[in-house]
Amino acid sequence: MTEAAGPKSKRILVTGGTGLVGRAIQKVVADGEGQPDEEWLFVSSKDADLTSAAETKALFEKHKPTHVVHLAAMVGGLFKNIRCNLDFWRRNVHINDNVLHSAYECGVQKVVSCLSTCIFPDKTMYPIDETMIHNGPPHSSNFGYSYAKRMIDVQNRGYFEQHGCRFTAVIPTNIFGPHDNFNIEDGHVLPGLIHKVYLAKQSGSALTVWGTGKPRRQFIYSLDLARLFLWVLREYEEVEPIILSVGEEDEVSIKEAADAIVEAMDFKGELIFDTTKADGQFKKTASNAKLRRYLPSFQFTPFKQGEEKKGGTRSPRPHLGGCRGQRVRPPRRAPIPKILSSPPPAVQETCAWFSANYASARK
């Protein structure tokens, strides 16, 4: 657990605080985007088993948070989901119910939970938006995880209507970045590919990509998502969820993603697609129109080399205000922060981090 020192008026508890997004939030807070009245508490499974109601309640009573960023979840890539749909359902339902109910019982002012675009119906119109979550069953490959995550939206509405709680959720597209899970069997597609390219380069062998390479995804860099989480926590006042994503025009195929990794890691070997492996859902193109109504100038880190940054300035740094239970409709433009220097492309930065931290990276 990481804890800031000194008197603070806002105690922000981050569950899943040592995972991909939790580490990214730690970094942006440490790099100057935290605020003087905020105390950030990053907890992991070592601090409490969130599938246990008693341990979750004890964690909340110990730290007495005023705000919660709920990231903790059982997660995995396509093939792990296919094998363990029931496990994904049961563990995540327990975790989410325990966290939200403990937040209610302890008088937490605001909770921001993390969902995923896989929760949307498999058969749907594109682009998908926040109004379409419950319009049909999700893809069969990950129905357990998807339905468990959908229930957070149901609970948020219930806690608001029955108790006036200010609980909301964000729906990011495919997240990647430093501190990801780079396990080839159970990780998500991009970190798995990065690990495969690293090993293929080391051994001088061909790179085998599972599937046809045709499915398309919108990838969001973890540090961009972390900055957006700070904005949601401080400024976004709707109970209804919000999609956090790059634009539809930034969707790439798995082949294009593999090509970007190959370029970033200077891999010169052969690229093979194993079409005997499942592709999963072909696409889940999400609209970020709601986000752009709020933050028309937010600038995403370029995905790969040669791309321009998307948008204007980096994310806003407003206050943690608002009344309990209040619903506010867009748009209210956030204040423009200082302009930050341009970082390397996101894939390049992630590949460099993995190569430099190979011995200790999750894999």
N, C-alpha and C positions, 0 to 999 in steps of 0.2 A: 504494500500500500504506500502511495506517495501522498504526503500531506504538507501543505504550506504552513508557515509559521505566522504568528501575529493575529491581532483581533480582526475578524471579518464578519460582515453582516450576511453574507451568502455562503452557505456550505453546499457545494455541488458534489454529490456522490455519483461516480461513474462506475457502473457495473461492467464487467468485461473490460476493465481498465487496462489490461496488459495485452489485449488483442490488437488486431490491425488498426481499427478505428480509434480505440482507446489510446494507443501509443501515438497516433497522429494528433489527437487532441492534446495530449501531454506536450508534444513538441510545439504546436502553435501557441499554446499558453505560455510555455517556457520561453519562446522566442519573442514574447512581447505583446501577444494578443489577449492575455488575461487582463483583469482589471483589479485595482487595489482593494476593492471590497469583496473580492471572491476568494474563497478557500476551496481548492480542488482536491478531492479525495478519490484516488484511483484504486479500486479494489478488484481482486480476482477470486478465482475459486479457492485459493489458499486462505482467504479471509472468511469465506462462508460458502456452504453448499446451498445454492439458491433453489434447488429442488426441494429443500426442506423448509417448511413454513416457519418452524421454530428458529432455525439458524438465520433465515432472512429477517425475521422480526428482531432478533437480537442484534444483527448488524445495523439495522435502522435505529434501534434504540441507543446503540453505542455511539453512533456518529451524528445522529439528529440532523440529517440534511434538510435544507430548505428547498433544494432543487435536485433532480435526479436525471442523469443521462443513462438510459437503460440500453446497454449494448450486449449484455451477457446472453448467450444462446448456444445451443448445440448446432454447429454448422458443418458443412462439408460440400464437396463437389458433386457432380452429377451421379457418379457411380456409387458413392457412399449413400446418397439419398435413395437410389434405386434399391440398394440392399437393406436399408434400415428405416423405411418410412414410419413404421410404428414407433421406433425409438425417438425419431425426430419429433413426432407428434407429442408423445407423453412427456419427454423431458422439457420441451419448450413450453407446453401448456402449464406445467408445474412452475417453471421459472417465472413466466410472465405473470401468472396469477399471484404468486407470492410477492413479487416485487411491487406490483400495482396495489395490492391490498395493504402491504406494509406501508407504502407511501401514503395511502389514504389514512390509515390508523395513526401514523406519526405526523399528520398535518403538513406533509410536503406541499409546497406552493405550486410546483410545476414539475411534470415528468415529460421527457422527450424520449420516446422509444424508437428503435430502429427496425423497420420492416424490410421488404425486398420486393423487387418487381416480379419475382416468381410467384407472388401471391395472386397476380391477376389471372383472369380466365384464360385457358388455353385457346379457346375459340372466341375470338373477339375482333373488334375493329381496331385499326391502327391509325394514329398513335393512341396508346392507352393513356388515360388520365385518372385523376384521383376519384372521380365519380363511378368508376367501373370495377372497383375491387370485388364486389360481391355479385357480379352479373353472371357467374357461371363457375363450373369447377376448374381448378388449376390443372396444369399439366400433370399427367399420371406419374411422371418420374419422381416428383418431389411433393406429392400431395400432403404428406404428413407435416413437413416443415411449413408448407404454404398455408394450410388451414390453421395451424397453431399461430402463425404470425397474423393471419386475418383476424383472429379473435382479439388481438390487442386493440384493433380499431373498434370492435364491438364493445370491449371493456371501457375504452376511453369515452365512448358516447354514454355508456351506462353510468360511469362515475360522474360525468358531467351532469347528466339529467337528474340523477338521484341525489348526488351530494355536492354538486357545483365544483367538482375538481377540475383543475386546469391540466389535464393529461392529453397529450397529443403524440403524433408519430411522424417520422420522416420515411420516405421510400426511396432509397438510393438505387441506382442501377449497379452494374457490376463493379465492385470496389477492388482496387489493387494498390500496392505500395509497399514500402519497407515494413518489416515485422509481420508480413502475411504468413499464411501457412503454405509452404512450398512443397508439401507432400504430393508426389506424383499420382498416387492412387486416390487419395481422399481430398485433396485440395481443389480449389477452383481453377478454371481453365488457364488464366494468365500466369499465376505463380507456378502452376504445374508445368507450363511450357517453358518458363524461365529456367526451372530446375532441369528439365530435359535438355535444353540447349547447353546449359553449363556442363552436364555430364557428357553429352555428345562431343562437345568441343574438347573436353579433357581426354576422351578415349579415342577421338578421331573417327567415330562411327557416324552413321546417318541419323538424322532427327526424324522420329516417327510421331506424327500428330494423330491422335485418335479422332475418328470420324472423317467426314468429307471436307471439312474446312469451310463449308458454305454457311452454317448458321451465323447470325449477325447479333452483335451486342453493343451496347453503349457502356463504355468503361469510364469510371470516375476515379480520379487519383485521390488517395486517402487524405492527403493534406488539404486538398480543395474541400473534400467532404467535411473535414474537421472544422474548417473556417465557417462553413455553412451551418454546422451544428451549433457553433457559438451564436450565430445570428438567430437561429430558431429558438434557442434557449432564452435569449435576451429580448427578442422582438416579435416573434411570430405568436399570435394570440388565438389562432383558430384551434378548435378541437379536431376538425377534419385534417387528415394527413396532407403532406405536401411532398411531391416528387422532387428529389434532388438529383439532377442529371445534366450532362452535357446535352446539346441539342440533337434533334433527329438527324441532322446532316452529319453529325460526328459518329454515327453508328458504323462499325467496321465488322468485316467477316472474321471468323477465326483464322482463316488463311492470312488475311491482312495483319492480324495481331501477331501471328507467328513470324511473318516477314519482318515486322517491326522489331521483334525480339532478336531475330537472326542478325539484323543490321546493327542493333545496339550492342550485341555481344561479339560482333565480327566473326560470326560462324560461317565457315566456307564449305561445309559438308552438304550432303544430299538431303533433301526434304521429302519425306514420304508420308502419305495420308493412308491410315489404316481404316478402310471403309467397312470393316467388319464390326467396328465399335459404334455404339449409338451416338447420334448427334444431339439428342435431347431436343428441347423446344427450338424451333427454327429461328424465331425472332420474338422479341417482346418490346418493340419500339415504344418508348415512353415520351410523352410531351412534357417539356419543362416550361410551358407557357405560364403556369401559375407562379413558379419561381421567378420567371423573368418579369412578371407584373410587379413583384415586390422588389427584385434586384436586377433591373435591366442592365446594369453595368458590371455585374460580377464577372470576373475573368478566370477562366479555367486554364490550368496548365496544359500546354500542348501534349497530345498523346505520344507523338513520335517526332523524330527529327524532321525538320523542314516545314512543320506546321506553324501557323501563327497562333498567338494566344487568342482565345475566344472571349470577346466582351471588352469592358473598359478597365476599371480598377479592381483591385483585390477586394475581398469581402469586407463588409462593414464591421465596426466595433462599437455598437450601441449599448445601451444599458439593459439591466435585467428588470424591467418594470412590468406594469400591468396588474389588473385586479383579478382576483380569484374568480374563475368561471366565466370571464368576459370573452365574447366572440367579436373579433374585429375582421372586417372584410378588406381585401386589397383594393387599391395599392397605396402604400405609404412608403415612399422612397427612403432608404436608409442613408445616413450621412456618409459622405465619401471619405475614406481613410487615406493615410499617406500611401503613395505608390511604392510598391516593393520591387526590388530588382528581379529580373526575369530568371527563373530557375531553369535547369536543364529540362528537356522533355521528360514526361513522366515515366515512360517505359525505360528510357536510358538511365534515369536516376534510380529506378527500382532494380534494374539489372546490376548496376554498379554496387548498390547496397548489398544485394544478395551475394555477389562475388566476393565482396570485402568481408562479409559476415557469414560465409558459408558454414564454418564450423559450428556456430551457435544458432543459426537460423532454424526456425521450425520446419522440419522436413521429414 
